[in-house]
Each structure stands twice: as structure tokens, then as C-alpha cells.
Amino acid sequence: MRPDLGTTGGIEHRSLYAILRDAGVRLGNHESDLQFESTEKSRDILGRWMSFELREHGKRWSHSTFWNRLDGSVWHEVPFAYDPFWGGE
């Protein structure tokens, strides 16, 4: 089952941060870079959001994967996508 990306505008009107936050994904940041736990739900959201951004806006977002030193879980990091750093949500 695909995760719900929200009923207010869907993926095309929302930031990755807002979609992940509303989906209940564990979030973090390093300055302006969005960090979030890698789960089936978060990977699906990331893939769909990145596909939309490329298809509709011609934007290629990079991301990296890392191990959380505190609990050993896998996380993703997307540069410049942490909205609160920029005064957003």
C-alpha cells in the first residue's frame, strides 16, 4: 500500500519536509539539510517526490545515505530541504 501524501494539494504543492513530517517519519537536520530515517514509507515518498521534481520542474535533487550513530538505523540526507532553516513550516 502506498503511503498517503496528504489530501491538501498532494506532492506537487508540498515540500519534501512537509510530506515526511505529516507522514510521521522521524526527522532531523544538519543546518539546512533535511535528514530522515530510511523506512519503506520514507523511501517511497522520496522516490515519488524526486520523480515529480525532475518531471515537472527539471530539478535533480541529490541525497545521501548514512548510519545514525545513536541507534544504528539508516537515514537519508537531502541538502537544503529542511524548511524551518529557511523560515518555512
C-alpha positions, 0 to 999 in steps of 0.5 A: 500500500502506498503511503498517503501524501496528504489530501491538501494539494498532494506532492506537487504543492508540498515540500519534501519536509512537509510530506515526511513530517505529516507522514510521521517519519522521524526527522532531523537536520544538519543546518539546512539539510533535511535528514530522515530515517530510511523506512519503506514509507520514507523511501517511497515518498522520496522516490515519488517526490524526486520523480515529480521534481525532475518531471515537472520542474527539471530539478535533480535533487541529490541525497545521501545515505548514512548510519545514525550513530545513536541507534544504528538505523539508516537515514537519508540526507537531502541538502537544503530541504529542511524548511524551518532553516529557511523560515518555512513550516 
